[in-house]
Amino acid sequence: MTPTRKRRFILVGLILLAVTVATTLSVLALQENMTYLFTPSEIIAGKAPADSRFRIGGMVKENSIERGESLTVAFVVTDGDDDMRVEYEGILPDLFREKQSVIATGSMQGGKFVASEVLAKHDENYVPRDVAEAMQNAHRKHDVPVSADVPSP
Amino acid sequence: MNTLTLWFHQFGSPPIFHRVTARLSPWLYASATLIGFIGLYGGLVLAPADYQQSDAYRIIFVHVPCAWMSLFAYFFMAINAFIALVWRIKISEILAMASAPIGAVFTAITLATGSIWGKPMWGTWWTWDARLTSELVLLFLYVGVIGLYNAIEDRRQAARAAAFLALVGIVNVPIVHFSVTWWNTLHQGSTVRLLGPSRIDSSMLWPLLLLALATHVWFFASVFARARVSLLELESGKDWARSAVLGPGAAHD
């Protein structure tokens, strides 16, 4: 490498390094503001904002969905440790069902979470339906807890 | 000089680059189209429906290859930008600038298909989670590079200024890739993994990989085609460019 190229190489490298460090630091500093959602245990531990809107994330607990008049629905979101009751009025996404991960936006109102939007989170697994059913039958046969139900088509 | 360095030097010479890519291009386009159609047939017809999303998951065969390409094109652009800044190689400047619009289109397709997929599955077109936001920033970076390149009169100065922006923006690429692991996002984690087993049935995986291959080949075909045109523009006064366009003998008119 000629001296000019070497100088440019070092200069460009240093700038790149500086930008990387700056980005890392700002991302780390903003980590708290970048929280997309809170889990029920985080809310109970008081980490979520008490009087502003935020998102709650977790699994819909089994046998917890109560459908009220017209589109009102209430269900319990759990993260395995703690539960939180969520109330919502509106259309639920297709993937919404028991034991499905959901993310709801809203705020706390007297110990329960009142949502204005409910989104379903889907996982990264893609399995043909017959394979999923076969796996589920095998799980049932051997008494292994099943992770998610196969929806009826 | 060993063979590899020699090859690089030759490939970096405008007339040879122009000649080699002109010969490669039709083959690249043809194989990308062929592989792409096989992949699409496999994905849209042969692959079975998903147990959760049934047929709606098939948009993955467009969304994921394009998303990979949006990152790959940026990586390719940044590497060429680095070479352009340090070694001032003309071909690298041109390759970096040629990949920006292609990468931008791949990013736009990723965002559009993701949005179309998100509405029925998640229940929303858009949300400001880390993956979606960083992919949008990627689009803005591409647009910034294209804009900067076209805002400066002198082609080589413009390329160096835009190359600088392209290089600095590379910090966003790992953020896009790791956003789903570093933060809680609505977007799910990676399905196809280089390390460890993939989270997708093999009957659905092979069309996806074929389409990823097709988009890569298409990217190179397209980059070379764009680069050839800009190279001719840049070198329009030179003999080789005149004879390449007007045919041999025209150079000395």
Interface residues (C-beta under 8 A of the other chain):
Chain A: R5 R8 F9 V12 I15 L16 V19 T20 T23 V27 M34 T35 Y36 L37 G57 I91 L92 P93 D94 L95 F96 I103 E117 V118 L119 A120 K121 H122 D123 E124 N125 Y126 V127 P128 R129 D130 V131 A132 E133 A148 V150 P151 P153
Chain B: P48 A49 D50 Y51 Q52 Q53 S54 Y57 I60 F82 L85 V86 W87 P120 M121 W122 G123 T124 T127 D129 A130 L167 V168 I170 V171 I175 W183 N184 T185 L186 Q188 G189 S190 T191 R199 I200 D201 S203 M204
